[in-house]
Amino acid sequence: MKVVQLSGSPRANVGKKDAKAVRNSGGVPCVLYGTGEQTHFSVRDVDMEKLIFSPDVYQIEIEIDGTKKKAIIQELQMHPVTDKPMHVDFLELQDGKPVKIGIPVRITGRSKGVLNGGRLQAIFRRLNVEGLPKDLPEVVELDVTPLRIGMSTRIRDIEIPGVKILHAPEAVVVSVKMARGAVDEEEAEAGAEGEGAEDSSEGSEEKEG
């Protein structure tokens, strides 16, 4: 997983009044926890928006008063109208302690079913997983090339070394649905072979007659 740097400023006071003052000055109130001690700080809203509006998920190296700690975003509070970050909770990472996080799904390849006119349907944009920080991937990459019409990739079909996927094994991640005018090549070929066999048998009967 990619690591990005973020600079934070310690907050001397904690409360609604202080949080409002931080936002008015172009900052975002934040808290870092996970090791038994909470650290309250703020970051520039422009720096925070680069992280939260990115499709990627990062490990974040936060520097506060010269001390660096690695963390992930655990919870976001967004303004319902402006869609600006109002508060961010960071979970501090420890090498030997597993964490839960959502990893983006990236679909690659051209599905055989789509080439035959089917419609690709992605159910999950992210997968919730649990694992040690060193084992967490940047993305879950799924090659849909083998998928024909009516086929799907389920949670049970995905393996990430050292990482547990926190969804039901039967849950569908991506599938290829039938669309109007779509024809499955295998079915079409099977049908053509069947017709050829029928024509051959009919010809034999005519000769016998």
N, C-alpha and C positions, 0 to 999 in steps of 0.2 A: 504494500500500500504506500502511495506517495506521502511524503512528509512535507508540510509547508510551515513557514514561520509566521508567528503572529506576536505583535508587541502589545502588552497590556500595561495599564496604569493602575496602581493600587487605589482602592477606595477606602478612605478613612471612616466614612459614615455609611451606614446601611439603612435603607428605609425608602418609602415612597417619595418623599421630598427630595432626597439625594438622587434617587434614580431618575426623577423628572429633570433635575438639573443636569445630570449626565447626558440625557437625551437631547436637551435643549442646546447643549454645547457640541453636538455632533458625535456623541458616543453611544455605546450600547453597554448597559450594565450586565456583568457576567459573574458567574461563580464557578470555581473549580473545586471538585470534591472527589472522594474515592479512596483516600488514604487516612481517613479519620479526622482530617482537619480541613476546613473550608477556607478558600481564599477568594475574597471578593475583589473584583477589579473591573475595569472598563476597557473597551477597544474602540477604535474609530469605526463608525458605521460603514464607511466605504470599504474598509478592509473586511469587515464581517460579511457584507453583502457579496463580495467576491467568492467567499466560501460557500454560503448557503444557497446562492443561486447558480451554483455550478452543478452539472450532472454527476460530477465525481465525488467520491468520499475520501477524506484525507485523515491521516494522523497529523495532529497539529502540535507544533513545538511552540509553546507559549513562554515568552520571556517577560517576567515581572520583577522589576528591581534587580536585574542582573541574574536572576535565577530562572533556569529553563526547565520546563516540565512538558512531557508528551501527554496528549489528551485526544479525545474524540468528542464531537458534539453529541450530547445525550438528549437534550430537549431544547426546543425553540418556542418562544412566544412571539407571535407576529401581530402587528396592528391589523385589525379587521378591515380597515378602509384603505390605508396607505400601503399595506403589505411591507412595512418596515419592521426590522427586528426590534423587539421591545426588551427581551431578556434572553440570555443564552446560558444553559447549564453545560459545563464541560466535565467529563469523567476522566480523571487522571489514569494513565495506563501504567501497569506494572508488568514486567516481563513474564512472570510466572502465573499471572492471574488472568483467566479467560474473561472476555467481554462480549456483550451482545451488541450487534450493529446491523444496519441495513446496507447490503452491498448491491450496487446497480447491476442490472442484467443487460448484456450486450448481445444482440442477435447478429450472427454472421452467416454468409452463404445465401444461395438462392434455392428455396425449397422446390423440389420437383413438383409438388402439388400446386404451388403458386404458378410455376411455368405452364402448368396445364389448365390454368384459369381459376384455381382455388384462391381462397382468401386467408392470409396469415393473421392469426389472432394472438396477441401477446397479453397474457393475463397478469403477469407480475412485471413491474418495472424495477422492483428491488426485492431481494430475498433477505429475510431476517436470519442471521447466522450467529453462532457462538464459537469463539476460539481464542487462542493466544494471539496477542498483537502481531507476533512475527509470522503467524500463519495466515493472517487475513489478506485476501486478494484485493486488488483494486476493483475488479469487475468479475462477474460470473459470465463467462463467454459461452454461448450456445450456438453450435453450427446446425442450422435447420435444413441443410442441403438434402439429407436423406428423407425428409418428411414428405409423404404423399398425401393426397386428399383423405381426410378422415383420421390421419395419424397425429400424435401429440408427443411432447416431451413432458414427463412428470417429475416431481421432486425426487422420486426414487431413482430416476435415471441420471441424476447429477451427483458427481463426487468431487469434493474439495478436500484434499489431504489435510488432516488435522483439524478440520472445521465441521461443526454440526449444523445442519440446516433446520431451522425451527418452524417447519411447516409440515402438514400431513403428507406422508409419502405418496398418496394417490392424487394430490393436488396437481392440476394441469398448469404448466408454466407457459407453454406456447403450443398452438395447434394450427392445423390447416383445415379450414372449413370448406364445404362445397359451396360454390357460387353458381349463379345462372350461366349456363353455357360451358361450364367446366367439364372436362372429360379426363378421367384417370387413364393414363397410358396402359397400365397393366390390364385394366378391365376391358379397354378397347381392343387390345391385342388378343385377350382371351376370347372376346366375342367374335373377332375376325377368324380365329382358329376354329371356333365352333361352327361358324357358318361354312368354312371351307370343308370341314368334315361332313356336314350335312349335304353339301353340294356333291361331294364325292360319293356318298352313299346313294343319293338319288340317281347319279349317273350309272352306278352299278346296277340298280334296280331296273333302269330303262334297258340296259344291255341284256339283262336276264330275260326281260319280257320280250 
